Amino acid sequence: MNRRSLFLIIILVMVSAVSIAVFPFAGPLDIQVDSIFSDNMMSRVFWYLRFPRVAGAFLAGAVLAVAGMMFQSLFRNDLATPYTLGVSSGAALGAVLAIKIYSGLVPSLPVVEIMSFAGAAATVALIFALSALKKRNSAQFLILAGIAVNFTASGFILFIQFLASGSESSGMVRWMMGSLDFTGIMPVIKLATAFLVIVPVSFYLHRELDLMKIGTDIAISRGVNIRKTTNMIFFTVSFSVAVVVSQTGPIGFIGLIAPHIGRKLVNREHRYLIPASLLIGGLLLLISDTIARTIIVPSEIPVGVITALAGGPFFLFMLLREKEH
């Protein structure tokens, strides 16, 4: 038993609990609420806007962090991200189609959310169909297929934006920047579903992830079913990330940064790395969103801008380290 790792995980749990309790109060509660609520304004803003946003930010960050950790172990590549399969681009394509086709027609229906999830699911289905067609499901083939689908979806997104009106194009760009502007508890419940799928699966596969991180041959020699494990990881990560992206838009770099910080703090064994990564990922996105909504009050910056500004330099640093290694 690694006492140091357990101690650090307990500290992260305590910091996370305090942050979730305190961060809803960051920033004034009375901005623009007169037009939204007429009675008990402060209480309703807290429970319908602030608390769901904080809880959703933590859950989304935790899911993205665990997804990134699982992909990095599967590919044995510390630069892998949850969007390696092209899930993000598929979701973005579905969202821009919804904005283009349905904008202003059915405002009460969560069309963007539904179609973004459908786009992410279709992307994963296409990649696995290609894998079945070629009778190859190696990690290398899947990641290359994901890159190809990613570029294709990005091309369609640019084409749709070219055809869109000014207001439609603005909505598309805004969605693709990422946002945690939640209202009510339903988005939190959906994110909790993704959390309750990916976290138990990652703990269930912690031994397989340890061995696959070392090497495929060693994993096979220790009895790991590579094909079954690979498929389970891909489907779990793809579903969970699709749920997150459909709720928040594509928020990058959390899945890249959090596992690296986790490896620095705790033991590299996944039974310690999993809780560390999810707690760090949740805290990173929670802090980023708090900065995004408070730095230029009463306006707010899309949270994807904050994570990109922090994650870009970190990614370059990792690239330089990889080259030197």
C-alpha positions as CSV (number, residue, x, y, z in Angstrom):
1,M,0.0,0.0,0.0
2,N,1.4,3.4,-1.0
3,R,0.6,5.7,2.0
4,R,1.9,8.8,0.2
5,S,-0.4,8.3,-2.7
6,L,-3.4,7.6,-0.4
7,F,-2.6,10.7,1.6
8,L,-2.4,12.9,-1.5
9,I,-5.7,11.5,-2.8
10,I,-7.4,12.3,0.5
11,I,-6.0,15.8,0.3
12,L,-7.4,16.1,-3.3
13,V,-10.8,14.8,-2.0
14,M,-10.9,17.5,0.7
15,V,-9.9,20.3,-1.7
16,S,-12.5,19.1,-4.2
17,A,-15.2,19.1,-1.5
18,V,-14.3,22.6,-0.3
19,S,-14.1,23.9,-3.9
20,I,-17.6,22.5,-4.8
21,A,-19.0,24.1,-1.6
22,V,-17.3,27.5,-2.0
23,F,-17.0,28.2,-5.8
24,P,-20.8,28.7,-6.4
25,F,-20.4,31.9,-4.3
26,A,-17.6,33.2,-6.6
27,G,-18.9,36.4,-8.2
28,P,-22.0,38.4,-7.4
29,L,-25.3,36.5,-7.3
30,D,-27.5,39.4,-8.2
31,I,-26.3,40.2,-11.8
32,Q,-29.1,40.2,-14.3
33,V,-31.4,38.2,-12.1
34,D,-34.3,40.7,-12.0
35,S,-35.4,39.5,-15.4
36,I,-35.1,35.9,-14.5
37,F,-36.6,35.4,-11.1
38,S,-39.1,37.6,-9.2
39,D,-38.9,36.0,-5.7
40,N,-36.2,34.5,-3.6
41,M,-33.7,35.6,-6.3
42,M,-30.5,34.7,-4.5
43,S,-31.6,31.2,-3.5
44,R,-32.9,30.3,-6.9
45,V,-29.9,31.7,-8.8
46,F,-27.7,29.6,-6.5
47,W,-29.7,26.3,-6.9
48,Y,-30.7,26.7,-10.6
49,L,-27.6,28.3,-12.0
50,R,-24.5,28.4,-9.8
51,F,-24.6,25.0,-8.1
52,P,-25.5,23.0,-11.3
53,R,-22.7,24.8,-13.1
54,V,-20.1,24.0,-10.5
55,A,-21.2,20.4,-10.1
56,G,-21.4,20.0,-13.9
57,A,-17.9,21.5,-14.3
58,F,-16.4,19.1,-11.8
59,L,-18.1,16.0,-13.3
60,A,-17.2,17.0,-16.9
61,G,-13.6,17.6,-16.0
62,A,-13.4,14.3,-14.1
63,V,-14.8,12.3,-17.1
64,L,-12.4,14.0,-19.6
65,A,-9.5,13.3,-17.3
66,V,-10.3,9.6,-16.8
67,A,-10.9,9.3,-20.5
68,G,-7.5,10.9,-21.3
69,M,-5.8,8.6,-18.8
70,M,-7.4,5.5,-20.3
71,F,-6.4,6.5,-23.9
72,Q,-2.8,7.3,-22.8
73,S,-2.4,3.9,-21.2
74,L,-4.0,2.1,-24.2
75,F,-1.9,3.9,-26.8
76,R,1.2,4.0,-24.5
77,N,1.4,7.7,-25.6
78,D,1.3,10.4,-23.0
79,L,0.1,12.9,-25.6
80,A,-3.1,11.0,-26.4
81,T,-6.4,12.9,-25.6
82,P,-10.1,11.9,-25.3
83,Y,-10.7,13.4,-28.7
84,T,-8.2,11.1,-30.5
85,L,-11.1,9.1,-32.0
86,G,-12.6,12.2,-33.6
87,V,-15.5,12.2,-31.1
88,S,-15.2,16.0,-30.7
89,S,-15.4,16.7,-34.4
90,G,-18.4,14.4,-34.9
91,A,-20.2,16.1,-32.0
92,A,-19.3,19.5,-33.4
93,L,-20.6,18.5,-36.9
94,G,-23.9,17.4,-35.4
95,A,-24.2,20.6,-33.5
96,V,-23.5,22.9,-36.4
97,L,-26.0,21.0,-38.5
98,A,-28.6,21.5,-35.8
99,I,-27.9,25.2,-35.6
100,K,-28.1,25.5,-39.4
101,I,-31.2,23.5,-40.0
102,Y,-33.3,24.1,-36.9
103,S,-32.2,27.5,-35.7
104,G,-35.3,29.5,-34.7
105,L,-37.7,26.7,-35.7
106,V,-37.9,24.6,-32.5
107,P,-36.2,26.6,-29.7
108,S,-37.8,24.6,-27.0
109,L,-36.3,21.3,-28.2
110,P,-32.6,20.6,-27.2
111,V,-31.8,19.9,-30.9
112,V,-28.2,20.9,-30.6
113,E,-27.6,18.6,-27.7
114,I,-29.3,15.6,-29.4
115,M,-27.6,16.1,-32.7
116,S,-24.2,16.6,-31.2
117,F,-24.5,13.3,-29.3
118,A,-25.8,11.7,-32.5
119,G,-22.8,13.0,-34.4
120,A,-20.3,11.7,-31.8
121,A,-22.0,8.3,-31.8
122,A,-22.0,8.2,-35.6
123,T,-18.3,8.9,-35.6
124,V,-17.5,6.1,-33.3
125,A,-19.8,3.7,-35.2
126,L,-18.1,4.7,-38.5
127,I,-14.6,4.0,-37.1
128,F,-15.6,0.6,-35.8
129,A,-17.3,-0.2,-39.1
130,L,-14.1,0.6,-40.9
131,S,-12.3,-1.6,-38.3
132,A,-14.6,-4.5,-39.0
133,L,-14.4,-4.0,-42.7
134,K,-10.6,-4.2,-42.6
135,K,-10.7,-6.9,-39.8
136,R,-8.3,-4.8,-37.8
137,N,-9.0,-3.4,-34.4
138,S,-5.5,-2.5,-33.3
139,A,-5.0,0.7,-31.4
140,Q,-2.9,2.1,-34.2
141,F,-5.5,1.5,-36.9
142,L,-8.3,2.9,-34.7
143,I,-6.4,6.1,-34.0
144,L,-5.5,6.6,-37.6
145,A,-9.1,6.1,-38.7
146,G,-10.1,8.6,-36.0
147,I,-7.7,11.2,-37.4
148,A,-9.1,10.7,-40.9
149,V,-12.7,11.0,-39.7
150,N,-11.7,14.0,-37.6
151,F,-10.3,15.9,-40.7
152,T,-13.4,14.9,-42.8
153,A,-15.8,16.2,-40.1
154,S,-13.8,19.4,-39.8
155,G,-14.1,20.0,-43.5
156,F,-17.9,19.6,-43.4
157,I,-18.0,22.0,-40.4
158,L,-16.2,24.6,-42.4
159,F,-18.5,24.1,-45.4
160,I,-21.6,24.5,-43.3
161,Q,-20.2,27.6,-41.7
162,F,-19.6,29.0,-45.1
163,L,-23.3,28.5,-46.0
164,A,-24.6,29.8,-42.7
165,S,-26.0,33.2,-42.0
166,G,-24.2,35.6,-39.6
167,S,-26.3,34.7,-36.6
168,E,-26.0,31.0,-37.3
169,S,-22.3,31.2,-37.8
170,S,-21.9,33.1,-34.5
171,G,-23.9,30.4,-32.7
172,M,-21.7,27.7,-34.2
173,V,-18.5,29.3,-33.2
174,R,-19.8,30.0,-29.7
175,W,-20.8,26.4,-29.2
176,M,-17.4,25.1,-30.4
177,M,-15.6,27.3,-27.9
178,G,-17.1,25.2,-25.1
179,S,-19.5,26.5,-22.3
180,L,-20.8,25.4,-19.0
181,D,-23.7,27.7,-18.9
182,F,-26.1,25.2,-17.3
183,T,-29.6,25.9,-16.1
184,G,-31.2,23.4,-13.8
185,I,-30.2,19.9,-12.7
186,M,-30.8,17.9,-15.9
187,P,-27.4,18.6,-17.5
188,V,-25.7,17.5,-14.2
189,I,-27.7,14.3,-14.2
190,K,-26.5,13.5,-17.8
191,L,-22.9,14.3,-16.9
192,A,-23.3,12.1,-13.8
193,T,-24.4,9.3,-16.0
194,A,-21.1,9.5,-18.0
195,F,-19.2,9.7,-14.7
196,L,-20.9,6.6,-13.4
197,V,-20.1,4.7,-16.6
198,I,-16.4,5.5,-17.1
199,V,-15.2,5.5,-13.5
200,P,-16.3,2.0,-12.6
201,V,-15.1,0.6,-15.9
202,S,-11.7,2.2,-15.4
203,F,-11.4,0.7,-11.9
204,Y,-12.5,-2.7,-13.3
205,L,-9.7,-2.5,-15.9
206,H,-7.0,-1.0,-13.6
207,R,-4.8,-4.2,-13.8
208,E,-5.2,-4.3,-17.6
209,L,-4.3,-0.7,-17.9
210,D,-1.2,-1.2,-15.8
211,L,0.0,-4.0,-18.1
212,M,-1.0,-2.3,-21.4
213,K,0.9,0.8,-20.4
214,I,4.0,-1.3,-20.2
215,G,3.5,-3.2,-23.4
216,T,1.1,-5.3,-25.4
217,D,3.4,-8.4,-25.3
218,I,3.6,-8.3,-21.5
219,A,-0.1,-7.8,-21.2
220,I,-0.8,-10.8,-23.4
221,S,1.6,-12.9,-21.5
222,R,-0.2,-12.0,-18.3
223,G,-3.5,-13.1,-19.7
224,V,-5.0,-9.8,-20.9
225,N,-7.5,-10.1,-23.7
226,I,-6.2,-7.2,-25.8
227,R,-9.1,-7.1,-28.3
228,K,-11.8,-7.3,-25.6
229,T,-10.1,-4.7,-23.4
230,T,-9.4,-2.3,-26.3
231,N,-13.1,-2.5,-27.4
232,M,-14.3,-1.9,-23.9
233,I,-12.0,1.1,-23.4
234,F,-13.0,2.6,-26.8
235,F,-16.8,2.2,-26.3
236,T,-16.6,3.5,-22.7
237,V,-14.5,6.5,-23.5
238,S,-16.4,7.3,-26.7
239,F,-19.8,7.2,-24.9
240,S,-18.7,9.2,-21.9
241,V,-16.9,11.9,-24.0
242,A,-19.9,12.1,-26.3
243,V,-22.2,12.8,-23.4
244,V,-19.8,15.5,-22.1
245,V,-19.4,17.2,-25.5
246,S,-23.1,17.2,-26.1
247,Q,-23.6,19.1,-22.9
248,T,-20.6,21.4,-22.9
249,G,-19.2,21.6,-26.4
250,P,-15.6,20.5,-27.1
251,I,-13.4,21.5,-24.2
252,G,-9.8,20.5,-24.8
253,F,-6.7,19.8,-22.8
254,I,-8.2,18.6,-19.6
255,G,-7.8,15.0,-20.6
256,L,-4.2,15.7,-21.5
257,I,-3.1,17.7,-18.5
258,A,-4.9,16.0,-15.6
259,P,-3.3,12.5,-16.0
260,H,0.2,14.0,-16.3
261,I,-0.3,15.9,-13.0
262,G,-1.7,12.8,-11.4
263,R,1.4,10.8,-12.4
264,K,3.6,13.4,-10.9
265,L,1.7,13.4,-7.6
266,V,0.8,9.7,-7.0
267,N,2.0,6.2,-7.9
268,R,1.6,5.3,-11.6
269,E,-0.5,2.3,-10.7
270,H,-3.9,2.9,-12.0
271,R,-5.7,2.1,-8.7
272,Y,-4.1,5.4,-7.5
273,L,-3.9,7.2,-10.8
274,I,-7.6,6.9,-11.5
275,P,-8.9,8.8,-8.4
276,A,-6.1,11.3,-8.7
277,S,-6.8,12.0,-12.3
278,L,-10.5,12.4,-11.9
279,L,-10.1,14.8,-8.9
280,I,-7.5,16.9,-10.7
281,G,-9.5,17.0,-13.9
282,G,-12.6,18.1,-12.0
283,L,-10.7,20.8,-10.1
284,L,-9.0,22.1,-13.3
285,L,-12.2,22.5,-15.2
286,L,-14.0,24.0,-12.1
287,I,-11.2,26.5,-11.6
288,S,-11.1,27.3,-15.4
289,D,-14.9,27.9,-15.5
290,T,-14.8,30.1,-12.4
291,I,-12.2,32.2,-14.0
292,A,-14.1,32.3,-17.2
293,R,-17.3,33.6,-15.6
294,T,-15.8,36.1,-13.1
295,I,-12.8,37.7,-14.9
296,I,-14.9,40.1,-17.0
297,V,-18.2,40.3,-15.0
298,P,-21.0,40.7,-16.2
299,S,-19.8,39.0,-19.4
300,E,-18.0,35.7,-19.4
301,I,-15.3,34.0,-21.5
302,P,-16.0,30.6,-23.0
303,V,-14.3,28.0,-20.8
304,G,-12.7,26.4,-23.8
305,V,-10.7,29.6,-24.3
306,I,-9.3,29.3,-20.8
307,T,-8.4,25.6,-21.0
308,A,-6.8,26.2,-24.4
309,L,-4.7,29.1,-23.1
310,A,-3.5,26.9,-20.2
311,G,-3.3,23.6,-22.2
312,G,-1.5,24.9,-25.3
313,P,1.8,25.8,-23.5
314,F,1.6,22.6,-21.5
315,F,1.2,20.6,-24.7
316,L,4.2,22.2,-26.2
317,F,6.2,21.5,-23.0
318,M,5.3,17.9,-23.3
319,L,6.3,17.8,-26.9
320,L,9.7,19.2,-26.1
321,R,10.1,16.7,-23.3
322,E,9.1,13.8,-25.6
323,K,11.7,14.9,-28.2
324,E,14.5,15.1,-25.6
325,H,13.5,11.7,-24.2
